[in-house]
Amino acid sequence: MNLFSTIYRFNKLYVNRLQEICSANGITPVQWLVINHVFKNEGCTSIDIVKEWSVEKPTVSTLVRKLNEQGILEFTSGEDKRQKYLSLTVEGQILCRKVGEKVMELQSFVTEPMSEEMVNEWTEQLMILEERLKHYEG
């Protein structure tokens, strides 16, 4: 189907542009997803990220550990000392805002010909397709 070919090509172009933005700031697109998620969900856990992004737990653990080593993320223990809550350091917040501005610039440029209502409708429709795809067993 042309829809899926178009989605694939669009995603590839978008990820390439995102890679350019992220690499100029010393991170990868996947690290950006983690940083942005923690920024928007202060005090979340690695498991929250696993669930949100459908990524394997070891992958998220590696990303979180590396971001912590880079001084971008920090951990806070809860009552259960095994539970680690994530937050951004001041450096991480600055990085998130800086990359976020560039990502929003890119997204605004791409969606500029569309109305806000149309962008919202496309988002809703793609979310429906995403949910269906998660349940495909063929």
C-alpha positions as CSV (number, residue, x, y, z in Angstrom):
1,M,0.0,0.0,0.0
2,N,1.2,3.5,-0.8
3,L,0.2,4.7,2.7
4,F,2.8,2.5,4.4
5,S,5.5,3.3,1.9
6,T,4.9,7.0,2.4
7,I,5.0,6.6,6.2
8,Y,8.2,4.7,5.9
9,R,9.8,7.3,3.7
10,F,8.6,10.1,5.9
11,N,9.9,8.5,9.0
12,K,13.3,7.9,7.5
13,L,13.6,11.6,6.4
14,Y,12.4,12.8,9.8
15,V,14.8,10.5,11.7
16,N,17.7,11.7,9.6
17,R,16.8,15.4,10.4
18,L,16.4,14.5,14.0
19,Q,19.8,12.8,13.9
20,E,21.4,16.0,12.6
21,I,19.8,18.0,15.4
22,C,20.8,15.6,18.1
23,S,24.3,14.9,16.9
24,A,25.0,18.6,16.8
25,N,24.2,18.5,20.6
26,G,26.1,15.4,21.5
27,I,23.2,13.0,21.8
28,T,21.4,10.4,19.7
29,P,17.7,10.6,18.7
30,V,16.9,7.7,21.2
31,Q,18.6,9.6,24.0
32,W,16.5,12.7,23.0
33,L,13.4,10.6,23.4
34,V,14.4,9.6,26.9
35,I,15.5,13.2,27.9
36,N,12.3,14.7,26.5
37,H,10.1,12.0,28.3
38,V,11.8,12.7,31.6
39,F,11.5,16.5,31.1
40,K,7.7,16.1,30.5
41,N,7.3,13.4,33.2
42,E,9.6,14.5,36.1
43,G,10.0,11.6,38.5
44,C,9.2,8.9,36.1
45,T,10.9,5.5,36.1
46,S,12.7,3.5,33.4
47,I,9.7,1.2,33.4
48,D,7.5,4.2,32.5
49,I,9.7,4.8,29.4
50,V,9.7,1.1,28.5
51,K,5.9,1.1,28.5
52,E,5.5,4.5,26.7
53,W,8.0,3.8,23.9
54,S,7.6,-0.1,23.6
55,V,11.4,-0.4,24.0
56,E,13.2,-3.3,25.7
57,K,14.1,-2.7,29.4
58,P,17.8,-3.4,28.9
59,T,17.9,-0.8,26.1
60,V,16.3,1.8,28.4
61,S,18.6,0.9,31.3
62,T,21.7,1.4,29.1
63,L,20.4,4.7,27.8
64,V,19.5,6.0,31.3
65,R,22.9,4.8,32.8
66,K,24.8,6.6,30.0
67,L,22.8,9.8,30.4
68,N,23.5,9.7,34.1
69,E,27.2,9.3,33.4
70,Q,27.0,12.3,31.0
71,G,25.5,14.4,33.8
72,I,22.2,14.8,32.0
73,L,20.0,12.6,34.2
74,E,20.0,11.9,37.9
75,F,18.3,9.3,40.1
76,T,16.3,9.6,43.3
77,S,15.4,6.5,45.3
78,G,11.9,6.0,46.6
79,E,10.8,4.0,49.7
80,D,11.8,0.9,47.8
81,K,15.5,1.5,47.2
82,R,15.4,-0.5,44.0
83,Q,12.9,2.0,42.6
84,K,14.8,4.8,40.8
85,Y,13.0,8.0,39.9
86,L,14.4,10.0,37.0
87,S,14.9,13.7,36.7
88,L,17.1,16.0,34.6
89,T,20.1,17.8,36.0
90,V,20.3,21.5,35.3
91,E,22.6,20.7,32.3
92,G,20.0,18.1,31.1
93,Q,17.2,20.7,31.3
94,I,19.3,23.2,29.3
95,L,20.1,20.5,26.7
96,C,16.4,19.5,26.5
97,R,15.2,23.0,25.9
98,K,17.9,23.6,23.3
99,V,17.2,20.5,21.4
100,G,13.5,20.9,21.9
101,E,13.5,24.3,20.2
102,K,15.2,22.9,17.1
103,V,12.9,19.8,17.0
104,M,9.9,22.2,17.3
105,E,11.3,24.3,14.5
106,L,11.6,21.2,12.3
107,Q,8.1,20.0,13.2
108,S,6.6,23.4,12.6
109,F,8.3,23.7,9.2
110,V,7.0,20.3,8.2
111,T,3.4,20.8,9.3
112,E,3.2,24.5,8.3
113,P,0.9,23.8,5.3
114,M,-1.6,22.0,7.5
115,S,-4.1,23.5,10.0
116,E,-3.8,22.6,13.6
117,E,-7.0,20.7,13.4
118,M,-5.6,18.6,10.5
119,V,-2.4,17.9,12.4
120,N,-4.5,16.7,15.4
121,E,-6.7,14.6,13.2
122,W,-3.7,12.9,11.5
123,T,-2.2,12.3,14.9
124,E,-5.4,10.6,16.1
125,Q,-5.6,8.5,13.0
126,L,-2.0,7.4,13.2
127,M,-2.5,6.5,16.9
128,I,-5.4,4.2,15.9
129,L,-3.2,2.5,13.3
130,E,-0.4,2.2,15.8
131,E,-2.7,0.4,18.3
132,R,-4.0,-1.9,15.6
133,L,-0.5,-2.8,14.6
134,K,0.4,-3.6,18.2
135,H,-2.3,-6.3,18.2
136,Y,-1.5,-7.8,14.8
137,E,-0.7,-11.5,15.2
138,G,-0.4,-12.6,11.5
